Amino acid sequence: MRGDADRKRLEYVLDRWSASVRVRKLCAGTLIVEAGPDTMLRFVDDLLSRFDRGAISIWSLTEPDFTLNPLTLERRFRVPEEFRDVWGVVNFVMSKFRGALVSESLTGASRVYRVRSKYGVATVRFDLTEAGGRRTLTLRVEGFGKAVPHVFNRLVREISYIEGGGEA
């Protein structure tokens, strides 16, 4: 856009289409416009009728054709303590990690936390189960990048002392 008149003309077009298209301004002169194919064709036609073709670049952005699956690390601990005692340890450890409780099961047998580290964000899930007289605490850390092994290894070190009788 060259001047005030072009800026006002663009704002007029965007205001007219505000009910039909979604517009995000990235920086000076760069917009992301989202709409269905038919609406987008009419919008671009209107836009090009008001500006020189050389003043406007149109690009199509699509979702990538690959999917990224999160990394999940899991460890089970055999715990001799009662459930409330184990949850006490989990609460203490998660407070050290500044973990935010995201959800808790109605039965109180599982909790999900969000932990931020210098490597990123990870989701931490604890599940307590009892079968055949054996209590097991399952730790599952999920996310992307270096945050997962970093958080997982630190949590294993912190929680392993409550384990009784080796890994479940």
BAMI-906810 format. One line per field, with one value per residue (C-alpha): residue in one letter; x, y, z. Coordinates in Angstrom, 2 decimals, decimal comma, always signed. Layout:
# residues N
r	[a/...]
xx	[X/...]
yy	[Y/...]
zz	[Z/...]
# end
This chain:
# residues 168
r	[m/r/g/d/a/d/r/k/r/l/e/y/v/l/d/r/w/s/a/s/v/r/v/r/k/l/c/a/g/t/l/i/v/e/a/g/p/d/t/m/l/r/f/v/d/d/l/l/s/r/f/d/r/g/a/i/s/i/w/s/l/t/e/p/d/f/t/l/n/p/l/t/l/e/r/r/f/r/v/p/e/e/f/r/d/v/w/g/v/v/n/f/v/m/s/k/f/r/g/a/l/v/s/e/s/l/t/g/a/s/r/v/y/r/v/r/s/k/y/g/v/a/t/v/r/f/d/l/t/e/a/g/g/r/r/t/l/t/l/r/v/e/g/f/g/k/a/v/p/h/v/f/n/r/l/v/r/e/i/s/y/i/e/g/g/g/e/a]
xx	[+0,00/+1,40/-0,44/-3,32/-5,87/-4,82/-4,92/-8,44/-9,57/-8,24/-9,93/-13,20/-12,93/-12,10/-15,02/-17,42/-16,28/-15,89/-19,05/-17,91/-14,15/-11,80/-8,85/-5,69/-3,13/+0,42/+2,42/+2,28/+0,57/+0,43/-2,94/-4,17/-7,69/-9,69/-12,91/-14,48/-13,49/-16,54/-16,38/-12,63/-13,05/-15,61/-13,40/-10,30/-12,37/-13,57/-10,04/-8,51/-11,23/-9,99/-6,18/-3,55/-2,71/+0,96/+0,17/-1,33/+0,25/-2,05/-0,84/-2,68/-1,79/-2,83/-2,47/+0,73/+0,35/+2,21/+1,22/+3,42/+2,69/+3,67/+6,43/+5,16/+7,40/+5,96/+7,19/+5,39/+6,29/+5,19/+4,13/+3,48/+1,78/-1,92/-3,38/-3,71/-0,03/+1,03/-1,07/+0,62/+4,01/+2,69/+1,30/+4,61/+6,64/+4,30/+4,45/+8,27/+7,79/+5,16/+2,78/-0,74/-3,49/-5,47/-7,89/-8,61/-10,76/-13,97/-12,65/-9,44/-7,33/-5,77/-4,51/-3,20/-0,81/+0,75/+4,44/+6,51/+10,26/+13,05/+12,62/+8,88/+5,57/+4,74/+1,58/+2,10/-0,42/-0,41/-2,61/-2,96/-4,21/-4,54/-4,75/-4,03/-2,84/-0,28/-0,52/+0,99/+1,64/+1,96/+3,75/+3,18/+4,79/+3,66/+4,55/+7,00/+10,71/+13,21/+10,62/+9,38/+12,63/+13,75/+10,56/+10,29/+13,84/+13,47/+10,12/+11,47/+14,33/+11,92/+9,31/+11,46/+12,17/+8,53/+8,88/+8,94/+10,19/+11,38/+9,59/+6,07]
yy	[+0,00/+3,32/+5,90/+6,91/+6,53/+2,88/+2,15/+3,58/+1,66/-1,57/-0,88/-0,26/-3,61/-5,44/-3,78/-4,78/-8,41/-8,64/-10,77/-13,28/-13,63/-13,84/-11,45/-11,41/-8,65/-9,99/-6,85/-3,75/-4,77/-8,52/-10,12/-13,67/-14,04/-17,19/-18,12/-20,88/-21,24/-19,42/-16,57/-16,26/-15,98/-13,18/-11,43/-11,56/-10,38/-7,38/-6,68/-6,85/-4,55/-1,83/-2,24/-2,84/-6,52/-5,72/-4,24/-7,49/-10,91/-13,84/-17,05/-20,17/-21,74/-25,30/-27,69/-29,73/-33,25/-34,78/-35,30/-35,00/-37,41/-36,47/-38,35/-40,36/-41,76/-44,01/-45,61/-47,67/-47,65/-50,23/-48,22/-49,65/-46,50/-45,81/-43,80/-40,60/-40,82/-41,33/-38,35/-36,33/-37,11/-36,35/-33,01/-32,12/-33,05/-31,24/-28,10/-28,21/-28,42/-25,66/-28,10/-26,87/-29,41/-29,74/-32,52/-35,16/-38,27/-38,50/-41,60/-39,81/-42,47/-40,21/-36,65/-34,67/-31,74/-29,24/-28,57/-25,81/-26,19/-24,34/-26,85/-26,38/-27,69/-31,29/-33,00/-35,24/-37,93/-39,97/-43,07/-45,06/-48,63/-51,56/-55,15/-58,33/-56,42/-54,47/-50,70/-49,14/-45,51/-44,97/-41,84/-40,78/-37,66/-36,52/-33,63/-32,51/-31,82/-31,92/-31,07/-34,67/-36,49/-33,56/-33,54/-37,35/-37,92/-35,30/-36,73/-40,29/-39,14/-37,31/-40,06/-43,20/-43,04/-44,01/-47,15/-50,37/-53,61/-52,46/-51,50/-52,85]
zz	[+0,00/-1,00/+1,00/+3,18/+0,37/-0,23/+3,51/+3,79/+0,71/+2,23/+5,56/+3,69/+1,91/+5,15/+6,96/+4,18/+4,37/+8,16/+8,51/+5,86/+6,26/+9,21/+8,97/+11,08/+10,62/+10,98/+10,34/+8,15/+4,94/+5,66/+6,30/+6,77/+5,44/+6,17/+4,38/+2,35/-1,33/-2,78/-0,28/-0,79/-4,58/-4,17/-1,59/-3,82/-6,80/-4,76/-3,51/-7,00/-8,38/-6,02/-6,26/-8,93/-9,30/-8,70/-5,26/-3,96/-3,48/-2,81/-1,22/-0,20/+3,14/+3,89/+6,78/+6,56/+5,21/+8,15/+11,74/+14,75/+17,56/+21,09/+22,88/+25,86/+28,60/+31,30/+34,50/+37,12/+40,80/+43,35/+46,39/+49,85/+51,21/+51,31/+48,44/+50,48/+51,47/+47,85/+46,78/+49,50/+47,95/+44,46/+45,64/+47,27/+44,18/+41,81/+43,94/+43,58/+39,80/+39,88/+38,22/+37,59/+38,25/+35,03/+35,96/+38,56/+38,22/+40,22/+41,97/+42,93/+41,22/+38,59/+38,23/+35,28/+35,65/+33,26/+33,93/+32,35/+32,14/+30,40/+27,55/+27,08/+28,40/+29,31/+30,50/+33,53/+34,46/+37,67/+38,03/+41,25/+40,98/+43,33/+42,17/+44,10/+47,13/+45,06/+44,80/+41,69/+40,82/+37,08/+35,91/+32,30/+30,79/+27,36/+25,08/+22,43/+22,29/+25,12/+27,78/+28,01/+28,91/+31,09/+33,19/+33,20/+34,49/+37,21/+38,32/+38,42/+40,68/+42,98/+43,21/+43,18/+46,92/+47,72/+45,66/+47,64/+46,19/+42,76/+39,57/+39,07]
# end
